[in-house]
């Protein structure tokens, strides 16, 4: 069973439990992925988060029932896992631009979120597989010292956060407080400590010769494990490259993403911000 078929199993699970409280870990288990990795794949392929999809599907089904049945708005709110009719009304209006009561009475078309079919998406995605073919490389373990930042996968907020992390790292001179540097011109950005709710840590740092010694507050040791990695050269932007990796390349490849951090390396000396950045992204694979 490939990635798309596995994600479609998760979609079927969501549909079956649309009017129940479900958590990401249970949904991801249907696809045999970790919760964090499932969220990243789903978002890259569909363009929105798992939570957003579930919310839109519930509200869309509620919109249909508003027109086809006499079910009360309060009962629909409860079925959609909202704590009150007021909360449901706010969410409905924010999504469709009209309140449930007005929608029930008016003949106004709205865009409903239909059930996703990732198997149809697969046919479209396969044509893009040659866009950025990676090198498959075997790396030794790499010792890193860096500054730890917190961000979240939801709503792709990390795409805005991470450039700010790099700016903070440079503005505050954190790079000057890294001891025993092994490659001073290479800046590492490491995604790790993934949580089921989408939280993760992003470490900005540099390779060091060893991990001995105490560190200043905010700094952490990190050992990138040895193993096989897919190495992607960033030819457009980091955001577009990561979306391509998780939304197109990985689902269509013969590889599985193994556990562990993925990371990017920027050749600082050869890069000119923002249009001539020399960056490679590494994804651990089996």
C-alpha positions as CSV (number, residue, x, y, z in Angstrom):
1,X,0.0,0.0,0.0
2,X,1.5,3.4,-1.0
3,X,1.4,6.7,0.7
4,X,-1.7,7.9,-1.0
5,X,-3.6,4.7,-0.2
6,X,-2.6,4.9,3.4
7,X,-3.6,8.5,3.7
8,X,-7.0,7.6,2.1
9,X,-7.5,5.1,4.8
10,X,-7.1,7.9,7.3
11,X,-9.7,10.0,5.3
12,X,-12.2,7.1,5.5
13,X,-11.6,7.0,9.3
14,X,-12.2,10.7,9.6
15,X,-15.5,10.4,7.6
16,X,-16.6,7.5,9.7
17,X,-16.1,9.5,12.9
18,X,-16.9,13.0,11.6
19,X,-19.4,13.6,14.4
20,X,-17.2,12.2,17.1
21,X,-14.1,13.6,18.9
22,X,-11.0,12.2,17.2
23,X,-7.4,12.9,17.8
24,X,-4.5,13.1,15.4
25,X,-2.7,10.0,16.7
26,X,-5.7,7.8,16.0
27,X,-6.1,9.2,12.5
28,X,-2.4,8.9,11.7
29,X,-2.5,5.3,13.0
30,X,-4.9,4.4,10.2
31,X,-2.3,5.5,7.7
32,X,0.6,3.8,9.7
33,X,2.4,7.1,10.2
34,X,3.5,9.0,13.2
35,X,1.1,11.8,14.1
36,X,3.6,14.5,13.2
37,X,4.7,13.0,9.9
38,X,1.1,12.3,8.9
39,X,0.2,16.0,9.5
40,X,3.2,17.1,7.4
41,X,2.3,14.8,4.5
42,X,-1.4,15.7,4.6
43,X,-0.7,19.4,4.6
44,X,1.8,19.2,1.8
45,X,-0.5,17.2,-0.4
46,X,-3.8,18.9,0.3
47,X,-2.7,22.5,1.1
48,X,-4.4,22.7,4.5
49,X,-4.0,21.1,7.9
50,X,-5.8,18.0,9.2
51,X,-7.6,20.1,11.8
52,X,-8.7,22.5,9.1
53,X,-10.0,19.7,6.9
54,X,-12.0,18.1,9.7
55,X,-13.5,21.5,10.6
56,X,-14.5,22.3,7.0
57,X,-15.9,18.8,6.5
58,X,-18.1,19.0,9.7
59,X,-19.4,22.5,8.8
60,X,-20.1,21.4,5.2
61,X,-22.1,18.4,6.3
62,X,-23.9,20.7,8.8
63,X,-24.7,23.1,5.9
64,X,-26.3,20.2,3.9
65,X,-28.4,19.2,6.9
66,X,-29.5,22.8,7.4
67,X,-31.1,22.7,4.0
68,X,-32.3,19.1,3.9
69,X,-33.6,18.6,7.5
70,X,-35.2,20.5,10.4
71,X,-32.4,19.6,12.8
72,X,-31.9,22.4,15.2
73,X,-28.8,24.6,15.0
74,X,-27.9,23.6,18.6
75,X,-28.0,19.9,17.7
76,X,-25.9,20.5,14.7
77,X,-23.4,22.5,16.8
78,X,-23.1,19.5,19.2
79,X,-22.7,17.1,16.3
80,X,-19.9,19.2,15.0
81,X,-18.1,19.1,18.3
82,X,-18.8,22.7,19.3
83,X,-19.4,23.6,22.9
84,X,-22.2,26.0,22.1
85,X,-24.5,27.2,19.4
86,X,-22.7,30.6,19.5
87,X,-19.3,29.0,18.8
88,X,-20.8,27.0,16.0
89,X,-22.4,30.1,14.5
90,X,-19.1,32.0,14.6
91,X,-17.2,29.1,12.9
92,X,-19.9,28.7,10.3
93,X,-20.0,32.4,9.5
94,X,-16.1,32.6,9.4
95,X,-16.0,29.7,6.9
96,X,-19.0,30.5,4.7
97,X,-19.6,34.2,5.2
98,X,-23.2,33.7,6.4
99,X,-24.8,32.6,9.7
100,X,-26.4,29.1,9.9
101,X,-29.9,30.7,10.5
102,X,-29.6,33.0,7.5
103,X,-28.2,30.2,5.3
104,X,-31.2,27.9,6.2
105,X,-33.6,30.6,5.0
106,X,-31.8,32.1,2.0
107,X,-31.0,30.6,-1.4
108,X,-27.3,31.5,-1.3
109,X,-24.7,29.1,-2.8
110,X,-21.6,28.4,-0.7
111,X,-18.4,26.4,-1.3
112,X,-18.7,23.1,0.5
113,X,-15.6,21.0,1.4
114,X,-16.1,17.6,-0.2
115,X,-14.4,14.5,1.0
116,X,-10.9,14.3,-0.3
117,X,-9.8,11.6,-2.7
118,X,-6.0,11.2,-2.5
119,X,-6.1,8.5,-5.1
120,X,-7.2,11.0,-7.7
121,X,-4.6,13.4,-6.5
122,X,-2.0,10.7,-7.1
123,X,-2.6,10.7,-10.8
124,X,-1.8,14.4,-11.0
125,X,1.2,14.3,-8.7
126,X,3.0,11.6,-10.5
127,X,3.7,13.9,-13.5
128,X,5.8,16.2,-11.2
129,X,8.2,13.6,-9.8
130,X,11.1,14.7,-12.0
131,X,11.0,18.3,-10.7
132,X,13.8,18.0,-8.2
133,X,15.4,14.6,-8.1
134,X,17.5,14.2,-4.9
135,X,20.8,12.6,-4.4
136,X,20.6,9.6,-2.1
137,X,23.6,9.9,0.3
138,X,25.0,8.0,3.3
139,X,26.1,10.4,6.1
140,X,28.1,9.8,9.2
141,X,26.8,11.2,12.4
142,X,27.2,15.0,12.8
143,X,27.6,16.8,16.1
144,X,25.8,20.1,16.3
145,X,25.6,22.9,18.9
146,X,22.8,25.4,18.3
147,X,20.1,27.6,19.7
148,X,16.7,26.0,20.2
149,X,13.5,27.7,19.0
150,X,9.9,26.5,19.2
151,X,7.3,26.5,16.4
152,X,4.3,24.6,15.1
153,X,3.3,22.8,12.0
154,X,-0.3,23.9,12.0
155,X,-1.3,26.6,9.5
156,X,2.3,26.4,8.1
157,X,3.3,29.0,10.8
158,X,6.8,27.6,10.8
159,X,7.4,28.9,7.3
160,X,7.2,32.4,8.8
161,X,8.9,31.5,12.1
162,X,12.1,29.8,10.7
163,X,13.4,32.9,8.8
164,X,12.9,34.9,12.0
165,X,14.9,32.3,13.9
166,X,17.8,32.6,11.6
167,X,17.6,36.4,11.9
168,X,17.5,36.2,15.7
169,X,20.5,33.8,15.6
170,X,22.6,36.2,13.6
171,X,21.4,39.5,15.2
172,X,22.2,38.2,18.7
173,X,25.5,36.8,17.8
174,X,24.6,33.3,18.9
175,X,27.0,31.8,16.3
176,X,29.9,33.5,18.1
177,X,29.2,31.5,21.3
178,X,29.5,28.0,19.7
179,X,32.7,26.3,20.8
180,X,34.9,23.9,18.8
181,X,33.5,24.7,15.4
182,X,34.2,22.1,12.7
183,X,32.7,24.0,9.7
184,X,32.2,27.6,10.5
185,X,30.7,28.6,7.1
186,X,27.9,26.1,7.2
187,X,24.7,26.9,9.2
188,X,22.4,24.0,10.1
189,X,18.7,24.3,10.6
190,X,17.3,21.1,12.3
191,X,13.7,20.1,12.8
192,X,13.3,17.8,15.8
193,X,11.4,16.9,19.0
194,X,8.1,16.4,17.0
195,X,4.9,16.4,19.1
196,X,1.5,14.9,18.1
197,X,-0.1,18.4,18.3
198,X,2.3,19.7,15.6
199,X,4.8,21.4,18.0
200,X,8.4,20.9,17.2
201,X,11.8,22.4,17.9
202,X,14.0,24.1,15.3
203,X,17.7,24.3,16.1
204,X,19.9,26.9,14.3
205,X,23.5,26.0,14.8
206,X,26.8,24.7,13.5
207,X,28.8,21.5,13.3
208,X,31.3,21.0,16.2
209,X,34.2,18.7,16.7
210,X,32.7,17.2,19.9
211,X,29.7,17.6,22.3
212,X,31.7,18.1,25.4
213,X,31.3,20.9,27.8
214,X,28.5,23.0,29.3
215,X,26.5,25.4,27.1
216,X,24.9,28.8,27.7
217,X,21.2,29.1,28.3
218,X,19.1,28.4,25.2
219,X,21.9,26.4,23.5
220,X,21.6,22.6,23.0
221,X,23.6,19.7,21.9
222,X,22.3,17.7,18.9
223,X,23.7,14.6,17.2
224,X,22.4,14.0,13.7
225,X,22.3,10.2,13.3
226,X,24.3,8.4,10.7
227,X,22.3,6.8,7.9
228,X,20.7,7.2,4.5
229,X,19.3,10.6,3.5
230,X,17.7,12.2,0.5
231,X,19.6,15.3,-0.4
232,X,17.6,18.1,-2.1
233,X,19.2,21.2,-3.5
234,X,16.9,24.2,-3.0
235,X,16.3,25.7,-6.5
236,X,13.3,27.9,-5.7
237,X,12.6,28.5,-2.0
238,X,12.9,26.4,1.1
239,X,9.1,26.5,1.5
240,X,8.4,25.3,-2.0
241,X,11.1,22.6,-1.8
242,X,9.7,21.2,1.4
243,X,6.2,21.2,0.0
244,X,7.4,19.3,-3.0
245,X,9.4,16.8,-0.9
246,X,6.4,15.9,1.3
247,X,3.6,16.5,-1.2
248,X,5.1,15.0,-4.3
249,X,8.4,13.3,-4.1
250,X,8.1,11.2,-1.0
251,X,4.6,9.8,-1.7
252,X,5.7,8.8,-5.2
253,X,9.1,7.5,-4.2
254,X,10.0,4.0,-3.1
255,X,11.3,5.3,0.2
256,X,9.9,5.7,3.7
257,X,10.8,8.6,5.9
258,X,12.5,7.0,8.9
259,X,12.3,8.5,12.4
260,X,14.7,11.3,13.3
261,X,15.2,15.0,12.4
262,X,15.4,16.4,9.0
263,X,17.7,19.3,8.5
264,X,19.0,22.0,6.1
265,X,22.5,23.3,5.5
266,X,23.2,26.8,4.3
267,X,26.6,27.6,2.7
268,X,26.8,31.1,4.4
269,X,29.9,32.2,2.6
270,X,28.5,31.4,-0.9
271,X,24.9,32.7,-0.2
272,X,23.4,36.1,-0.9
273,X,20.1,36.7,0.9
274,X,17.3,36.3,-0.3
275,X,17.6,35.3,-3.9
276,X,20.9,33.4,-4.1
277,X,20.9,31.1,-1.1
278,X,23.0,27.9,-1.3
279,X,20.8,25.5,0.7
280,X,20.4,21.7,0.8
281,X,17.7,19.9,2.6
282,X,18.3,16.4,4.0
283,X,15.4,13.9,4.8
284,X,16.2,10.6,6.6
285,X,14.9,7.7,4.6
286,X,14.9,3.9,4.5
